[in-house]
Each structure stands twice: as C-alpha cells, then as structure tokens.
Amino acid sequence: MISLFETSDSTRDAGILTSSSAADRALSLVTVKNEFVRCVYRDISSWYDYFFGPTLHGARLAAMPRLPIGSGDRILEVGVGTGINALLYPKYCDVTGIDFSSSMLRKAKRRLSQHSVRNVDLLKMDAATLEFEDNSFDCVYAPFVISVVPDPVKVVQEMHRVCRVGGHVVVLNHFLSENRFLARAERLISPLTVHIGFKADVDLSSFIARSGFRPVSIERVSVPKLWSLLTFQKQ
C-alpha cells in the first residue's frame, strides 16, 4: 500500500518499525467480535466512569491541547463512550461523537445535557464502517479505541477516508511495552482485560505497518507515560 501519510524524522528516530517483519507480527494475541464488545460495554457502562474516568483522565487532558483543532473545524471523535472527553473540546469547533454501544451513548447524552454542551452531536455507529462521505472532517480522533475494536487497522483506514486532505488523524492508546518483561505480562493478562473493555497487548509497530500509514509524530503523554499519541496528516 502506498503511504498517504508522511513520516517526520523524529518518528524514524524513535525506532518505530514499518517493515514487512512488523506487518507479519500479530497485532494482538486476543481476538474479539462486535457482539462481544457490545456485551462488555453494556455490562461495564454502569461503572465505567468510576474506574476509567479517573484512570484515563490524565491522558485525556494531556492529549487535548495537542490536537490540531482550528476555529470552525469539524471534528469526529471515534468511540465517544460516556462523553467524558466530549466536555473538553473548545467551543469554536463542531464535534460529532460516535460509539458502538447504546448503553454508553445514553450516558453520554445525559452528560452533555447536564453540562449544556451544544457543539457535540452523538451518533451510534461502527467505527469500522463509518457512515460519512470521504473528506468530511478536519480532524478525526480516536481516544482509547484501538485496543477495543475487533479490527484496529480497518478503523484507522476508515478514519483516514473521512478525514480531509491536509487534515489530521489522531490516535491515543496504550500499546504493547517495549520492555520484554512487561510485554510478556501484558500478553498474559490481555485475555482477561478484554472482559473489562480493552486488549493490553496491541503491538504499535504492527499497527503502523499494517495500516500502511506513517505518523508524523509519536508522543508519550500523561504520567506514568502509558499512553501513546500518534498524529497522522493526510496528504
């Protein structure tokens, strides 16, 4: 596949592999299907905010000012969940938030209503088959989604499709540790963590190589630096 995103020197210096060997590696040792994901998020929606609200919020706050959002921009958030992140967008942009889980979207609608947020619209949608025309958004953002969906590569390719030329696709996610001992532990626990909504062992190099797109930057955000912020620009 011809790369439609260009790579900065800083990304190459980070040692991120985009070779065939990276593409040949397993993206994750765990596979999930849409119905499994739907059931998991139906079950955890009642307590999601109490656990994942505080544990992920440092990364949400660190990522938001790094998003390339201009006045009047159209933003798509893939995996809006219960709407925690939707409260953080500046009022000068228009946001569409999608999610696969009806249970999570109901909580998001209540949250936006309670906080009188008027620049965010919510839709139920599968991230792997986005129901938008090509080049519909200035920025497409997926926080904490790549570890959740059955086909992360299809999702990022769909994000690219609906992003306009010159716009940005941004992924915030935890990826498999570069430390071999931690990576081994993450692979061991991943069959368990899927039951609370995420795979712990998604391989970053494999994800980039399989997608066919190269990020212009990769940055570790929050403390501890468990989260990687990948920014792509559509050429």
Secondary structure, DSSP 4 states (H G I P E B T S, - for coil): ---SB---HHHHHTT---SHHHHHS-S-S----HHHHHHHHHHHTTTHHHHHHHHHHHHHHHHGGGS---TT-EEEEE--TTSTGGGGS-TTSEEEEEES-HHHHHHHHHHHHHTT--SEEEEE--TTS--S-TT-EEEEEEET-TTTSS-HHHHHHHHHHHEEEEEEEEEEE----SSHHHHHHHHHHHHHHGGGT--S---HHHHHHHHT---SEEEEESSS--EEEEEEEB-
